[in-house]
Amino acid sequence: MAQTEEEKMIEAIGWLGNILLSICGLPQAYKSIKDGHSEGISFFFILLWLFGEVLALVYILLLGIPLYSVIFNYLFNILFLGTISYYKFFPRGA
């Protein structure tokens, strides 16, 4: 079924929002890689963020709704969280 112009605009807004949300963790992940640690980031913040991302991704996948922009967002956030967590638990030079 062909999308209307309004549906296309709504989908574009959704994609843009999810892309922006998906790269929110990028500056911190880059800083953690550059500095070799994630000092100053709360362990509980990382834990809550990780569980929130994983559970939300499972929810979307179990619904069976092809919200690819949302899945894209969650996968990138999980990647950035993994990087930040790695340097939180295994700081370089420690």
Buried (B, 14 or more C-beta within 10 A) or exposed (E): EEEEEEEEEEEEEBBEEBEEBBBEBBEBBEBBBEEEBBEEBEEEEBEEBBEEBBEBBEEBBEEEEEBEBBBBBBEBBBBBBEBBBBBBEEBEEE
